[in-house]
Each structure stands twice: as structure tokens, then as C-alpha cells.
Amino acid sequence: MPLYHKLGDFPQKRHTQFEKPNGGFYYEQLFGTEGFHGHSSLSYHVHRPTQVKEILNSYSVEPKIAIGKNIKSLLFKGFELKPENDFLDSRKAMLVNKDCIIGLAAPKESLRNYFYKNADADEMLFIHKGKGKLRTMLGNIPFEYGDYLIIPRGIIYQIEFETEENRLFYVESYSPFYTPKRYKNQSGQHLEHSPFCERDFILPNELETHDEKGDFLIKIKKEGMIHEVVYATHPFDVVGWDGYNFPYGFSIHNFEPITGRVHQPPPVHQTFETATFVVCSFCPRLYDYHPKAIPAPYNHSNIDSDEVLYYVDGDFMSRNNIEQGHITLHPKGIPHGPAPGAMERSIGHKETQELAVMVDTFRPLMVTEEAMGLDDGQYYKSWCE
């Protein structure tokens, strides 16, 4: 996150004594990436953050692959995923490769009985349905429909829902999420042509500090396993922190689309990037205004990437029979484009109200058994006239 933020109290100088009001010292922890070279934050804890009392069960959550080498365009009916009470149990991997996991979740209950940490991957949670609060060791973030939540690896968190009907689209990335380089200057500030700026980020604004000892269960995801670890103190015991490595939110409704006289390519919708894929936001916008403009996207070949589209809301002009929560996969190796009739139908239209999230991966995606349970079975034939 190319933005400095701070909450609570901490000493003026790094790596110096920070005394408690009633005696003793707070414990400093570096929360950093890339071995002291990448983004980092320094947090100060009431108790030592290293106190592991016990390691209980360990079990695999590795996705089961149905199609390892795929050439077929697929459509998954995401809202047919059955809700489950537990937050982690509700998360179902749909598409995976060596760089990321793309999935859906429909949790009915808040995560309160344990804490969660992904030790391997940064997480992007997109809130399709639901409202609540992300509670983390570095502060809390409110969320609602349309919010992206970016949670760096290693963050310990819980999630509280005010709602029972919750639908999430998520991506776990083994490389960090950043905003696109072309939107920023050399020091990382967003430029004037960027479709969003620092004002739009939802930063942690409420720091919980718990001075509690006991048995605190943390489920840690690492190398496809969940390890149940018992900490001796409450993991939310931070009295203050500052730095650049922290969770934050961003509303898709604050993305300002870039438009032109003729149809603009998908990179103008880019919102996040990693070393191995990009994330784009398709938002309500005016269509192209050349007198001969064709608003529908042109056919294009996926030569270097797999394209995943998650449909959120509105009328999806380029496709037929698309509904909320649908996911389409257009794999590398074959071209794709508007459904038959969509190009002609789009001519003369002035705007779209569509809302969608796109993930383009630079390596092919494998399809999981969970995904095939939601497959419509016919999508790959939908371009035939």
C-alpha cells in the first residue's frame, strides 16, 4: 500500500523503549514483506506476540482439481453455491493456478469463535452482498455492498456481518496486491489521470486493544493446510502502529471509468495488479461517442492469459442470459467476444449500468470440483449461431 498510515500510540523513534504507564514495556513487532525490503509496519503489543501455547489439529484444504488442462469456456452459477454458517467452511475455490486461488463464499454467520490468518497469500474479498466490519490486529474497517477488502498475508482477522445473506467473491494471491504503476508517480502518489485516488481508500479507523490472557484459537492457512494454533494472549493487543503494510478497503462505486470516442480496451478498467494477474472493475459509464462507435467489445484472442469475469449487477450488454453471481472463464487458446446479436444490439446505446469484476491471470487456471458443481454445461457453445 503506497500510503503511510498510523493508529494509536507508539514511540517517536523506532526500536527504542516504549514504557507502559504502570511499568514494564510494550513489545515491538515488525510486520514486513520481502525480507526487510518491502512494505512494512511496526506494531506495539501489550504482550509478546510470540506466545504459542499449543498446536492442535492440522488438515488439508487444498482444492480438488476436476480439469487440470482446460480449453473450454465455462459459466458457473455462483448464487447456486449453498450458504454455510462458518466463514472458512463457506469459502470454495473455483479456479486455481500456482499464483492464485479464485473463489466464492456465502457465510451466514460472523467469524467470532476463532481468528484467521493466511500465512501464504494476500486476500482480496469483494463484497457482493452483505454489510459489516472487518476486525484486524491493525484496526477495523467497515464494509458494504461493492467494497473490495485487501488483506495482506499475515494479518490476523475476524469478520462480523450485520446480515445473514452474504455473498463474497475472493482472490488469494501469492504476490501482493498493488494499484497499477501507470496510475502513480515515482513516489507512489496517484496521478491526475488515475480513475481513483488516495481519498477513496477506506483505511483502518478503529483500533481494538485487548489486554487478555487465556486460550485464543487462530486458524492459520499455510501450504494448503489449516493449522489450529492456540495463542496465550488476545491477538488484538496492539496499542499503536505505523507504516505502509496494513489492510484497507476500496468501493467499486468510487472507480471513475475512462471512456473514449471508440471502445476502450479492458486495461482502462484496471484496479489492482500483482506480478501474476490483474483485477479490473467494470462500472456504470457512458458508451463510446464516435458516430460509428460499436459499444460492444470487439472479439479478441486470449493468447497470454485466462479471463475470469464475475458479474455483480446491471445489464451485461455483451452477453445473453447473464445473471448476478455468474462467473465466466475464457481460457487462453481460443478467441471470445460478444454473444451473437450483442454487437448489433449495442449500436446506438449511450450508457451501461453493468457492474462486474474481472481477473486476468498470466498462467492458465485449473477448474475445481466445486466449480464444476455450478457449471451450466452449455456456455462454450454460446457463440454458435
Secondary structure as GFF3:
##gff-version 3
##sequence-region A 1 385
A	DSSP	beta_strand	5	8	.	.	.	ID=ss1
A	DSSP	beta_strand	27	32	.	.	.	ID=ss2
A	DSSP	beta_strand	40	45	.	.	.	ID=ss3
A	DSSP	beta_strand	52	60	.	.	.	ID=ss4
A	DSSP	beta_strand	65	67	.	.	.	ID=ss5
A	DSSP	beta_strand	74	77	.	.	.	ID=ss6
A	DSSP	three_ten_helix	78	80	.	.	.	ID=ss7
A	DSSP	alpha_helix	87	90	.	.	.	ID=ss8
A	DSSP	beta_strand	92	96	.	.	.	ID=ss9
A	DSSP	beta_strand	100	105	.	.	.	ID=ss10
A	DSSP	beta_strand	111	118	.	.	.	ID=ss11
A	DSSP	beta_strand	122	129	.	.	.	ID=ss12
A	DSSP	beta_strand	132	136	.	.	.	ID=ss13
A	DSSP	beta_strand	139	143	.	.	.	ID=ss14
A	DSSP	beta_strand	147	151	.	.	.	ID=ss15
A	DSSP	beta_strand	156	161	.	.	.	ID=ss16
A	DSSP	beta_strand	167	173	.	.	.	ID=ss17
A	DSSP	three_ten_helix	181	183	.	.	.	ID=ss18
A	DSSP	three_ten_helix	198	200	.	.	.	ID=ss19
A	DSSP	beta_strand	201	202	.	.	.	ID=ss20
A	DSSP	beta_strand	213	222	.	.	.	ID=ss21
A	DSSP	beta_strand	225	233	.	.	.	ID=ss22
A	DSSP	beta_strand	238	243	.	.	.	ID=ss23
A	DSSP	beta_strand	248	251	.	.	.	ID=ss24
A	DSSP	three_ten_helix	252	254	.	.	.	ID=ss25
A	DSSP	three_ten_helix	266	269	.	.	.	ID=ss26
A	DSSP	beta_strand	270	273	.	.	.	ID=ss27
A	DSSP	beta_strand	277	282	.	.	.	ID=ss28
A	DSSP	beta_strand	285	286	.	.	.	ID=ss29
A	DSSP	beta_strand	300	301	.	.	.	ID=ss30
A	DSSP	beta_strand	306	313	.	.	.	ID=ss31
A	DSSP	beta_strand	326	330	.	.	.	ID=ss32
A	DSSP	beta_strand	335	336	.	.	.	ID=ss33
A	DSSP	alpha_helix	342	346	.	.	.	ID=ss34
A	DSSP	beta_strand	351	352	.	.	.	ID=ss35
A	DSSP	beta_strand	355	361	.	.	.	ID=ss36
A	DSSP	beta_strand	366	368	.	.	.	ID=ss37
A	DSSP	alpha_helix	369	372	.	.	.	ID=ss38
A	DSSP	three_ten_helix	379	381	.	.	.	ID=ss39
###
